[in-house]
């Protein structure tokens, strides 16, 4: 794709967006623990914290939530809360680590498109948590009306988290699955997906694409404002068995403050025997309890069929900004 594409999230104006209703319900899947049988996510059940403890606005993570994820879904690394001890060094989740997301769009219309009644648009079953003290797992099963509600694997991985500077995850997931900032992953807050995540520059290698992958990440010792990630993955062109060409992803992020991050990333590999390179940067500002701002931009340098390099103007950028009101704001108002 030549030129520049831009997208901004949460744009609202007269006639700009249709009326839409979104309902998200997170519920316990089992009644194994009566004291936790309320409609809250599995992680909140395990930690006994409200969802706002980890999220600015779901699924975006605040600083505490990023640390919780990096630790392998544990507040204290190696000492996971809500665990059932089954041995000196073995533990499993004490409560069912499952949650359900229901997405409803009773009135759905894209600009001048056909109006649809989608009382049930999407059903997701999420499973995740810590296990064996330093281990973790996460997975998502999706059922959408576009696919006749046939169950499909969204992504899944397992991990080991022995140190803050060394964590490993492996599974079928996006190459940035281990990244706690969520700027480079398809964890959209609104219906619109940032165009930077969905841009393949004529191919299937997209930031949001799943792959058979192995990823290492962590914080720099004695300078934990710096986060780094490296991922080895296979060709993401519907290669479910991991037999395609390999690619390599690197990522670094710097926490300027507790609420501001700037980062960079690069991806290199082959697709259909043609080399590709991606390079870009991202920014995140979380001005709690008011607003979240994210921006991602990157370029593609690809080997075309004739052997020439791609036009260096192959560039995409997207921004997302949305307001949110925390307890501090509501407390002031009321």
Secondary structure, 3 states (H helix, E strand, C coil): CCECCCCECCCCCCCCCCCCCCCCCCCCCCCCCHHHCCCCCHHHHHHCCCHHHCECCCCCECHHHHHHHHCCCCCCCCCCCCEEECCCCCEEECCCCEEEEEEEEEEECCCCCCCEEEEEEEEEEEEEEEECCCEEEEEEEEEEHHHCCCCEEEEEEEEEEEECCEEEEEEEECCCCCCCCCCCCCCCCCCCCCHHHHCCCCCCCCCCCCEEEEEEEEEECCEEEEEEEEEEEECCCCCCCCCCCEEEEEEEEEEEECCEEEEEEEEEEEECCEEEEEEEEEEEEEECCCEEEEEEEEEEEEECCCCCECCCCEEEEEEEEEECCCHHHHHHHC
